[in-house]
Each structure stands twice: as C-alpha cells, then as structure tokens.
Amino acid sequence: MTDRVLEFAEKGAYLSLKGALLAIQPQDQEEVTLPLKEVAVVVASHPQVTFSHPVLAALAQAGVMVVVSGPNHLPAAMLLPVEGHFTQSERFARQAALPLPVKKQLWRHIAKAKVAAQGRLLHLLHGADQGLGAMAARIKSGDADNVEAQAARRYWGALFADPDFHRERTREDQNRFLNYGYTVLRAAVARAVCAAGLHPSLGLHHHNRYDAFCLADDLMEPLRPVVDAAVVRVVNTHGPQAPMDKTIKETLLTALLDRFDWDGEQRTLFDISARMAQSLAAVVDGKKKRMILPEI
C-alpha cells in the first residue's frame, strides 16, 4: 500500500472526485488524479486550496487526515474521521475506564522509548548519547521523577551543537522546521489511532482540555527523532534561518516517508504507527499488558 502525503503550499489547487480517484487541479497546471486509498495525509497551507464537500466526505471515509495550516505553518485544524472501527464505541468506553496505574506504566514505556531514541540519534550524529541511554533506564511508572524533561534539556543543545537552543514553537529558527515535521507526523499517528478504534482525545499522559489529539501526542513521542534528524540535515545544509520553502518541506516529508528497520523488516512510519495503535487497543481490550514500541 502507498501512503502519500499531499502538501499544498506553493500553489492553490481545486480538489474534486472522479469515482474512487482524487482529482487535483493545480493553478496553471494540468489535472492529476490518484486513488483515494493511496492518500494518508493532506496538508493544506496555501490560502487558495479548495475542497468540494464530496471530497471532504470521501477523505474522511477513507481515513485520510486533513491538516489545515496557518501562515506560521502550525496546524489550525484537523479533519478527524468519525468512525474508524466497528467496535469503536465499546473501545471508547474501555479506553476511558483504563486504570491510572495502567496508564502510568504505558507512559513509562513510551517515555523510555522516546529518550532512548533521542540518545541513539545523538550517538549517530555526534558519537555519544550524552547519557540519555542511562536516563531512559531510570524512568519509573508515570515518569514520577520527570526524567523525560531532564533528558530534553540535554538533548536539544546537543542535537544542534548549540547550548543556547531551546524548543519553543514560536521562535523563528529551526523550531519552524520542527513544527512542520511534527504536524505531519501527528496527523499520521492520529490517523492510526482512529483506525484502531481509539479516541484521540483520551491521552495516557498528555491532558489538555483544548487538545483533541492527546493520544496522538502520546504515541508520536518515540517517533519524533525521525523529524529531528531531518531538521538537523536541513540546518546543516541551509542554516536555521532559512525560509520555509519547497526544498525544505520536501526534505522533511521525505524523511517521514522513509522506511525503517523494525524486527528485521523494512516498515514505513505509517505502518509503525498503526502497529503501535493496534497494540494499545489490545491493552485497552485486556488482551495484552504492554504496547509494541519501535526502536528505530
């Protein structure tokens, strides 16, 4: 199966349907079509992107996440499929009733996977993990000692070889590139969550009354270093102040469409996200005690 990310930023376009095909009519270009089943995420940043009502309905029915971004490249809205699994309502109820100790253990494993992945990336880029591997091993249930945040303080300065760098969404440096990459990654994980019959608002650790995708924010944590590695390449090539142009976006999207070794098999992030979400659904249903988490 092909998982395509369609990004509309440089030019406007009109999207319509032709049977089971998505028809795309860019400004001043010929129309192109592709099967709906091949589309995973649509990112609309250009103000002159137009969707017909049947297109939005068909994208939702196909489980496609539609992300509408503002001029700052941050998501302004996401279209969420209403029904993604035949036992959805039952699973929602079990998910909401998940005991707190179970949530804390699940978050422990997610946080450990994230910090360990950050350490592996630092080792790959700079020859040392800055102690993050050891920190990951110390994370307890619910990360009561806030080791993840301590690791982040070490990680960001070491990642870009800049002790003054801070992860702040509104800063006009490489944070812009991180924002963009995380937006697409978040949409891909949210898609997997919905397909597994889980409610994206019912997080394990992230809790924000204004965030409809807390669970996606939880599950994407071990995958963030994929975006981070791509941003390092962008910064090394173009600098942190480079404009968010087509070349940089293509670099970030290409990283998310790459294949990664997991248990001896080459898998996409879309497949990895789906397996993570399905394993969490098995925990919610009482069939498993632990999630499947990647080491990529």
N, C-alpha and C positions, 0 to 999 in steps of 0.2 A: 504494500500500500504506500502511496505517495502522500507525504504530509507537507503541504505547501503553505508558506506564509506569504500572503499578498499584502504588500505595503504600498500605499498611495500617498506620496508626499511631494514629489516633484511636479506632478501634473494632476489636474482634475480628471474625473472619469465618470461615466454613467454605467451602472451595473444593472443588468436585467437577466431574465431567464429565457432559455431556449430548451424546453423539455427538462432533461436532467443535467443540462450544461449551464454554467455561469458565463454569461456574455459580458465582456468588458470592452467598453468603447472609450479609449483614452482620448484626450483632447488632441486634435490634429493627427490622429493615427488610425490605422485600420482596426476593426473589431477583432478581438481574440476570444476564444472560448476554451473552457476546460471543465472536466467533470466536477460536480459539487463534492463528490466523495473523496476527491483528492485535496480538498481545501481544509486546513486545520485552523488557521487564524487569519483574520483580515484586520489590518491596521490602517485606519483612515486618518491621515493628518492634514491633507490638503483641504481647504475650505470649499472646494468645488467638486467634491466627491458626492455623487447622488445615488441613493439606493431606491429602487422601487419597493413597494410593500411586499409583493410576492418574493422578492429576493431576500428580504429580511426574514420572512417566514421560512423560506426554504433553507437558508443558512442555519437558522435555529433548529429546524427539524433534522438537519444533517449533523448537528452537534458542533457547528463551527462557532468559535468565539470571535465576536466583532468588537474591536477596540477602537474607540474614537478618542484621538489625542488632541490636546490643545496646542497653541503655538509654542509652549515650553516643552513639548514632547512628552509631557506627563499625561496619563490616561484621564480623560474626563468622564468616560462612561464605558461600560462593557455590556454587551448583549449576552444574556445568560439563558441557555435552553431551559425551559420549564420542566420538561420530562426527559430524563436520560436513562431510566432503568425501570424495569417492570415491577420491582419491589420497592420503589422509591419511598413511598410514604411510610412503610414499615421500617425501612432502614433509617429514615429521618428520626423516627421515634427512638430507636435503639441508640442512634448516634447522640441524640440529646440526653439520653439517660446514662451515657457512658460514665462509670465511676471516676471520681477525681484521681485516685491512685493509678488507675489505668492510663488516664491522660498524662499524668506526670511521667510515668515510665515510657510512654510513647515519645513524649517530648525529649526525654533524656537520650533516647537512641537517635532521634533526629538531630539534636544539638551536637552529639558526639560525631555523627556522620559529617555534619557541616564543618566543624572545627578541624576534624581530621582531613577533610578535603582541602580546606584552606592551607593546612600545613603541607600537604602533598604538592599543592601548586607553588608555594614558596620554595620548597625544595627543588622543584623542577626549574623554576626561574632563577633562583639565587643560590642554590646549593645547600640551603639549610632551612629547616621548618620553623625556626625561631621558638622552639619549644612547644608548638601547638599540638604536636602528637601526644606529648605527655599531658598537656592540659585537657585534651579530649578524653583521655583515660580517667581523669578526675571528676568528670561531670556526673552528678548524682541525680536521683529522681527529681524531676521538675527543675533541674539546674538551680537548686536552692542557693548555691554559692555564686551564682551569676558568672560562671566561668566563660560562657559564650561571649559576654560583653567584654570581659578582660582579654580574651583572645582577639576580639575585634580591634581593640586598641593597639595590639602588637601587629596585627595583620595588615591594616591599611597602610601604615607608614612603611612597612617592609615591602609590601606589594609593589608600590610605585617608587621605592627607594627615596621616599620623601617624608621625613618625620613630621612635617607640618601639614600633611594631607589629612583631611577629615571627611568622613562620609556624611555629606549634607546635601539633600536633594535639590536645594535651590541655588547652590553655588555654580558659577559659570566656568567650571573647569571640566575635568574628566567625569565629574558627577553626572553631567548631562548624558554621557555615553552609557554610564551605568544605569541611569534612569530608563533609557530607551531599551536596552537589553533586558532589564528586569521586567519591563512592561510586557514584552512579547513572551518571555519565559513564564510570567504569572498567568497570562492568558492560556498558554499551553497546559499548565498544571490545572488551572480551573476547569478547562475542558475535560481533562482526565477525571477530576473529582466528580463532575456532573455525570459523566458516562458510567462511573462506578456506583451511581445511586446515592451519593453522599451530598449533604448540604454544605455548600462552600462557606456559609456564614458561621457554621458551628466549628470553631477552631479548637485545637488542642492546647495551644499556648497563646497565640495572638488573640486578643479580645479588644475589639473597638466597635462601639455602637454605630459608628459611621462607616465601617468597613464591611462590605458584603462578601469579601473573599478571604476571610481569616484563615480558613483551612488551606486554601491555595498558598497563602503566605507561609504557613507552617511547612507544607510539603515541598515547596520550592527551595528551602534553605540549603539542603545538601547539593543542589544543582547550581547555585549562584556562582561558584568558582569558574564554571564554564563561561559565563558572561565576563567575569573578572579577567580571565586570561585573554579574551578577545579585546577587552579595553586596554590592557597592557600593550598589546600589539599596536593598537591604534595610537596610543600615546607615544610609544617609541618611534612610530613612523611619522605621525602628523603633529604631535605635541598636544598638551592638554587644552589649549585654547582654540584648536582647530574648529571651523564651522561644522555643524551637524549636516553634512552633505550626503549625497547619494553614495559616495565611495565608503564613507564611514559606516553608514547604515548597512550597506551590503556586507561589510566585514563582520558586523555584529550578527546579522541574520545568518550568514554562512556558518558561523560558529554554532548557532543553535540548531542548524540543520545537519550538522556533522554526525558521524557515527562513533560510538564509544564502546570499548570492550567491557562487557559485564558478564561474568561467569563464562568466559571463553567465547562469547558471541558478540557480534557487532550489532548494536542497537541504537536507535535514534532517541533523542530526549523525549519525544512524544511517546514512544513505546515504554521507556523507562518510567515516565510519569504515570502512564496507565497502569503499569505493574505495581508501582508504589500505592496508587489509589485503590486498586483492587485488593492488595494485601491489607490495607487499612480497613476496607469494607469487610474482609474476612475476620479481622479482630472485632469490629463492631458487631458482627453476627455471632461472635463466640466460637468461631471455627479455628482461629489462630490466636496466639498470645503475643506475637511480635510482628511488626511490619517488615517487609522486604525493603532494604535501603541499599542504594548503589554505592560502589567505591570506584569512582571514575576519575 
